[in-house]
């Protein structure tokens, strides 16, 4: 599935109406964006977080 990202002036009535019309066709759907906090919490839940005993252990791992 391809994604389209649109940038428009939200105060422009014509742009808002055009988007509303496109979405009303039912062919496209609007995907809500996740905030950086939501993305971070999701990564933590999925176990994509690394923990280190000390800062030295972190830098040792990064230098390899």
CORWOWO-V705721 format. One record per residue. N is the residue number from 0. PSI is psi in whole degrees, -180 to 180 (none if undefined). D_LAST is the distance of its C-alpha to the last C-alpha in Angstrom with 2 decimals. Layout:
N/PSI/D_LAST, N/PSI/D_LAST
This chain:
0/133/37.26, 1/152/36.88, 2/146/36.49, 3/129/38.38, 4/124/37.53, 5/139/40.58, 6/127/40.91, 7/164/44.43, 8/114/46.51, 9/-9/47.26, 10/-9/50.56, 11/112/51.78, 12/-37/54.27, 13/-44/54.37, 14/-44/50.60, 15/-42/50.68, 16/-38/53.66, 17/-44/52.12, 18/-42/49.00, 19/-41/51.23, 20/-46/53.26, 21/-43/50.28, 22/-30/48.97, 23/-18/52.52, 24/-25/52.64, 25/-1/50.38, 26/-33/48.31, 27/157/45.41, 28/151/43.83, 29/128/42.22, 30/117/38.72, 31/140/38.10, 32/143/34.91, 33/143/32.64, 34/160/31.83, 35/-35/28.28, 36/-44/29.15, 37/-41/30.31, 38/-42/27.16, 39/-44/25.02, 40/-37/27.37, 41/-42/27.28, 42/-39/23.48, 43/-41/23.80, 44/-34/26.60, 45/1/24.67, 46/24/21.78, 47/27/19.22, 48/134/18.31, 49/141/15.36, 50/148/16.36, 51/147/14.78, 52/-44/16.88, 53/170/16.15, 54/-37/14.71, 55/-39/12.71, 56/-38/11.14, 57/-50/10.42, 58/-33/8.86, 59/-43/6.75, 60/-38/5.61, 61/-27/5.54, 62/-15/3.84, 63/none/0.00
